[in-house]
Structures are given as C-alpha cells and as structure tokens.
Amino acid sequence: MKYLNSIIFLSSLAISAIRGEVKYFSKCVKNGDFAITFDDGPSLDYSNAILDILDEYKVKATFFVNGKNCVDITTNDLAKAILKREYESGHVIGSHTFTHPFGITTLSKDELTYELNALNDALYDIIGVKPAFFRPPLGEYSEENLKVIEQCGIKANILWNLDSEDWDHNYNATQQYIDNLEGKDPYAHSFIALNHDIQKVTAETNLKIVIPYLKKLGYNLVPMDVCIGLPAYQSDYDENSNPKKIPSSNNNNNNNNNNSNGGNNGISKDGSGETVSGDPQNLNNNDNNNSNNNGTNNSNTNNNNNGNGNALPETSDANIVRNSVVLSVTIMLLMSILLL
Ligand SMILES: [Zn+2]
C-alpha cells in the first residue's frame, strides 16, 4: 500500500502534464521557419491590400484579430468578408481580445473572460472556428491572466522575437527586419515577426520588400500552426487539450538559400504602444543593405506585473510537456512492477 500514494501522485503528475497549460512561444520551433504576424485588424483600409501581397508571394501568415478595434466585426460586413478571406486563404486567425484594452493585466477575471469569449463567439459566427492562439495586447500578461485565457480555450500564448515597429514613426519597419536578421541564418534561427495590418507602411511598402528578402535569405514563411507545431483552432484539440492533429509544413514558400552566418545578437525590442494608428514612414527601398550591426539585445522584455513572460524559453514548451508525459508514464510502469 505504501506505493499507492506514489502511484496516485505520479498519475496526477502525468495527467497534469498531459492536460497541459497555455504554452508560450516567441519563435518557431524549427530553425528556418519564419512566421509573419499581423495584430489589431481587420482594417477596412489595409487588410485586403496585405492579403493581396500575401497572395502574390504565396505566403501564409497569421492575423491576431480584434472584434472591435478599427471596426466592429459583429456588424460590419466588409470586416466579416476580410476575416473570411483570411481564413479561407489558409492564413491563421488568432485572438487579440475583443476590444483591444490597453493591456490586460489590470482587467478583472470577468473582464478578461469577456474579452476572450466575445471574440471567440464573434469569430465562430463568421468563420466557424474559435482561435486556439492568443497574442496579448502590448505583449503584457500575468499568471492570473493565463488561467483565464486557458479557461477560454486558448492553447498557446504567442509573443514575438522580431518587432517591425511599424506603428512607430521613429522606426523604419523595413530596416528593423534588416537589422534584426543581420548575423542570423535559417540553420540556427527562427522568427515570429510582429506587424500590424492597420498600418499603411506595412500594407504599401514594407511587406513588398521584406517578403522577397526573407525568401532570399532562405527562410520558410509559415503560418503560426506550422511555426509552433500545434493546431490553430479549438476544435482541433481533445478534452485534455491534446492536439488531434499536428500541422506540418509544405515548405513551398521557400526560394533561395543564400545564408549569411555569424553573429549572435539579441533579437527584438518590447512591444509597447502597438495600437497607435499611423502614417507611412520614410523608407529606404534597398532590401539588403545592413546599415548598422549593433543589434539591440533586449530579449523581448514584456512588461508583466507578475513577472511571467520576462524570460523567453528557448525550447519548445510542447516538447517539455511531451517529455514529462513520457517520464511520468515510465515511472508509473516501474512502480506498478514493484507492486507486483
Ligand atoms: Zn495590438
């Protein structure tokens, strides 16, 4: 009998590991993969132009959308049409809250639950699925937020490791890519890049330069489900939050393989202030002249009140969970043998 408690403990450990929690990602799980993401849309002004560019270059991207930011998706037919186009084109739709509050760490449990569920329901009405991926406005969240987010069906919290700063007129969004990618190569690095489909510079200038540039460097441009190896929608998980299917890359976005090498710079800046609507920036249309090489080394410090999210895990959380399950089951089997 003395083993019984151990077995019960180990069983609960295994079950909790299987059940999992909201997983955290700031880069893709496979080197060479590059996920282009857009926050804050849909935008009646710019989202369709961005979709045209993605179609032209045959790139699948990810849109972390709001329900009522630029436009109310529950009432505006043009906004609904954009969301349908994004989904039906094979882009991933993620959650960025319903109203885009200025950070979620100050919201009550009920307020955050509303932010998640109102968007879940609105998207379900429009595209027939609820998002499993979440990006917190401003990149800020707390441990308490994560519990609520999980209860609303979210499986993965997605940050970024490359910030285009396309909302900030003090930055050149294209140059941000060039600077951040200097010294990196697809054999050793992967990226999740933050952009906004409500920004004119992104729709009219930046993407047209950056997408060919990324392909030239040899990166695979992938949607978020491929990037992190998890399904994008809640219906593709079982009751224990285990994925029913694992997305795979078809790698058809890739072109050349001219890789640079060396360098070990840090990657991005923090993501504050991202909801500012903006005007075009003055851009240099040179696609690969690296003008400076002092890569900012701020490892994506997200401003969390409770400290979670400051440190970026460098390994896939999904792998950690999987390994925990295997270890727990193995221990349980050994204990069972001892009992016999
Ligand atoms: Zn945002």
Boltz pocket constraint, residues with backbone or C-beta under 6 A from the ligand:
constraints:
  - pocket:
      binder: B
      contacts: [[A, 39], [A, 40], [A, 96], [A, 100], [A, 136], [A, 137], [A, 138], [A, 274], [A, 275]]
      max_distance: 6.0
